[in-house]
Amino acid sequence: MFGLASLLAVLLTCPNAIAKDVTLSWDPSPTPTVTGYRAYVSLSSDMQNEIMVLDAGDVLSLMIQELADEETHYFCVKAYDGVNPDSVCSNVVKSEAIDVPPQTLPELDLNIEVDVY
């Protein structure tokens, strides 16, 4: 039905960030009736039990923000035309979990004196 070419994922991270941002981009479908695309996010490579579905409209890229660093996320894109159901998934790409070191609070040495009247 729809032929989606390769899907590219670019991982954007900031040092000491608590979430990661991923930008997906893809080639247009060669099917002339395609009116838009949906990006699917899953925690499994078989794309079962999506945790998020985002409608990208007719654009060919989408930024997904604030995904949990400690989880590996998988993505695919499906085309739609408003009449037929969504196409099959494009190739699946993944964003690996980021090892985030635990943050510790600084130790405070507090010596509080209270005057009693």
C-alpha positions as CSV (number, residue, x, y, z in Angstrom):
1,M,0.0,0.0,0.0
2,F,2.3,2.7,1.2
3,G,6.1,2.4,0.8
4,L,8.0,4.3,3.4
5,A,11.7,4.4,2.9
6,S,14.3,4.5,5.7
7,L,13.6,6.2,9.0
8,L,16.4,8.0,10.7
9,A,16.5,8.7,14.4
10,V,18.9,11.4,15.9
11,L,19.4,11.4,19.6
12,L,19.8,14.7,21.2
13,T,21.0,14.8,24.8
14,C,22.2,17.4,27.3
15,P,24.7,16.6,30.0
16,N,23.0,15.8,33.3
17,A,19.6,15.8,31.6
18,I,16.8,13.8,33.0
19,A,15.1,13.2,29.7
20,K,16.2,12.6,26.1
21,D,14.9,14.1,22.9
22,V,14.7,12.2,19.6
23,T,14.3,13.6,16.2
24,L,12.8,11.3,13.6
25,S,13.0,12.0,9.8
26,W,11.9,9.9,6.9
27,D,11.5,9.9,3.1
28,P,8.1,10.7,1.6
29,S,5.9,7.8,0.6
30,P,5.8,7.3,-3.2
31,T,2.1,6.8,-3.0
32,P,0.5,10.0,-4.3
33,T,-2.6,9.8,-2.0
34,V,-0.7,9.9,1.3
35,T,-1.9,12.9,3.3
36,G,0.2,12.4,6.5
37,Y,2.3,10.3,8.8
38,R,2.1,9.0,12.3
39,A,5.1,8.2,14.5
40,Y,4.8,5.2,16.9
41,V,6.9,4.8,20.0
42,S,7.3,1.5,21.9
43,L,9.5,0.0,24.5
44,S,9.8,-3.2,22.5
45,S,11.4,-3.8,19.1
46,D,8.3,-5.6,17.8
47,M,6.4,-2.3,18.2
48,Q,3.7,-3.9,20.3
49,N,1.9,-1.9,23.0
50,E,2.9,1.5,21.8
51,I,3.5,4.0,24.6
52,M,2.9,7.0,22.3
53,V,1.4,7.8,18.8
54,L,2.1,11.2,17.4
55,D,0.5,12.6,14.2
56,A,3.2,14.4,12.2
57,G,0.7,15.6,9.6
58,D,2.3,16.1,6.1
59,V,5.8,16.9,7.4
60,L,8.8,14.5,7.1
61,S,10.3,14.9,10.5
62,L,9.2,15.1,14.1
63,M,10.9,15.8,17.5
64,I,9.8,13.7,20.4
65,Q,10.8,15.3,23.6
66,E,11.4,14.2,27.2
67,L,11.6,10.5,26.8
68,A,12.9,8.7,29.9
69,D,16.7,8.4,29.7
70,E,16.8,5.0,31.4
71,E,14.6,3.3,28.8
72,T,15.4,2.1,25.3
73,H,12.8,3.4,22.8
74,Y,11.8,2.0,19.4
75,F,10.2,4.0,16.7
76,C,8.5,3.5,13.3
77,V,6.4,5.7,11.0
78,K,3.2,4.8,9.2
79,A,1.6,6.7,6.3
80,Y,-2.1,7.4,6.0
81,D,-4.4,8.8,3.4
82,G,-7.6,9.4,5.2
83,V,-9.5,6.5,3.5
84,N,-7.3,3.5,4.1
85,P,-6.0,2.3,7.4
86,D,-2.4,3.3,8.3
87,S,0.3,1.6,6.3
88,V,2.6,-1.0,7.7
89,C,5.5,0.2,9.9
90,S,8.6,1.6,8.3
91,N,11.9,0.1,9.4
92,V,12.2,0.3,13.2
93,V,14.9,2.4,14.7
94,K,15.9,2.7,18.4
95,S,17.3,5.1,20.9
96,E,19.4,3.3,23.5
97,A,18.9,3.9,27.2
98,I,21.3,6.4,28.6
99,D,23.2,5.5,31.7
100,V,22.5,8.3,34.0
101,P,24.6,8.4,37.2
102,P,22.5,8.8,40.3
103,Q,22.5,12.3,41.5
104,T,23.4,12.9,45.1
105,L,22.6,15.9,47.2
106,P,25.5,17.8,48.7
107,E,26.1,17.2,52.4
108,L,25.2,20.2,54.5
109,D,26.9,20.9,57.8
110,L,24.3,22.8,59.8
111,N,24.9,24.0,63.3
112,I,21.8,25.8,64.5
113,E,21.7,27.5,67.8
114,V,18.4,28.5,69.3
115,D,18.1,31.0,72.1
116,V,15.5,30.2,74.6
117,Y,13.9,33.2,76.4
